[in-house]
Amino acid sequence: MSDEETKSGGPDRLAQIVGLVFGVIVGGYVAALSINQNDNSFFGAAIFFILIGAGAGAIGWKFTEALRAFLSGDLFDDWEKVARRQGQIDQARNDAADAKRAEAKAARDQAARTQAASPAPAAPAPASKPSASTDGGAQDYDRDGKIEGKDEGVRPSTMPSAREGGADDLKKIKGVGPKLEAQLNGMGFHHFDQIAAWSADEVAWVDANLEGFRGRVSRDGWVEQAKLLASGAETEFSKRVDDGDVY
C-alpha cells in the first residue's frame, strides 16, 4: 500500500470504525429498551437493532468525517478558496474601472491635441475706409454735434454762370483738379472771390456736398488761397499751374 493510500485510507477507516461502534451502541440500547417495554421477540429486537444501528452508524460516520475535515483544515481551505475567488472578482472589477478611466483620459487628450492643431479662425478684414485724398465721408462738418449729411452748414450764394470775361481758373487753388473744377462750376461757383467770401458754415456745406471730395475745402485751405488769388496775388502752387507743371 502506498503512502498516499495509507494517508487517505486511515482517516476513512477510523470514521467507519467510529460509526460502527456508535451504531452498535445506539442500536443495542434502543433494542434493549424495546424488549423491556414491549416484550417483543428476540428476532424482532434483532431486526430493530440492525435498522437503528445502521442509521446511527451512518450518522456517526458522517459526523466523524466532518469533524476530521474541520480539524484537518479542509473547511478552512474551502473558506480560503471562496475569499480568494472574491478577491479575484474585486480585482477584475477594479481593472475594468481603471481601463475605462484610461480610455476616457486618452479621448480627452486626443481632443485637446486636435483642437491645438486646428488653425485659428482668420481675423475679419477691417472695414474699408474712404480715402482721405478723395472723399472724407459723412462727418459733422459744421461742428454742431449732429451728422446731417448734405444739410451740414449753410449753402453759399451761387451764380448760374460766370461773369463777363469768363470764369477764373479754379485749378490754381491747390486741391482743385479738372474734375473738381467742373463740379464747382456746376454747383454755381466760378470765381475766386466767391470762394474767398465763404463763412465757416458755408465751407461746411460745400465740404458735405462735394461728391467724391468731401472735406477737401477745409483740409486744403481753399478760402485762404482764394483770398490771395482774388486780390491778384499768386501762390507757389498757382505759379506752377501757370508754368504748366501741374496740368
Stockholm file with secondary structure:
# STOCKHOLM 1.0

chainA/1-247         MSDEETKSGGPDRLAQIVGLVFGVIVGGYVAALSINQNDNSFFGAAIFFILIGAGAGAIGWKFTEALRAFLSGDLFDDWEKVARRQGQIDQARNDAADAKRAEAKAARDQAARTQAASPAPAAPAPASKPSASTDGGAQDYDRDGKIEGKDEGVRPSTMPSAREGGADDLKKIKGVGPKLEAQLNGMGFHHFDQIAAWSADEVAWVDANLEGFRGRVSRDGWVEQAKLLASGAETEFSKRVDDGDVY
#=GR chainA/1-247 SS CCHHHHHHHHHHHHHHHHHHHHHHHHHHHHHHHHHHHHCCCHHHHHHHHHHHHHHHHHHHHHHHHHHHHHHHTHHHHHHHHHHHHHHHHHHHHHHHHHHHHHHHHHHHHHHHHHHHHSCCCCCCCCCCCCCTTTCCCSCCTTCSSCCCGGGSSCCCCCCSSCCTTCCCCGGGSTTCCHHHHHHHHHHTCCSHHHHHTCCHHHHHHHHHHSTTCTTHHHHHTHHHHHHHHHTTCCCHHHHHHHTTSCC
#=GC SS_cons         CCHHHHHHHHHHHHHHHHHHHHHHHHHHHHHHHHHHHHCCCHHHHHHHHHHHHHHHHHHHHHHHHHHHHHHHTHHHHHHHHHHHHHHHHHHHHHHHHHHHHHHHHHHHHHHHHHHHHSCCCCCCCCCCCCCTTTCCCSCCTTCSSCCCGGGSSCCCCCCSSCCTTCCCCGGGSTTCCHHHHHHHHHHTCCSHHHHHTCCHHHHHHHHHHSTTCTTHHHHHTHHHHHHHHHTTCCCHHHHHHHTTSCC
//
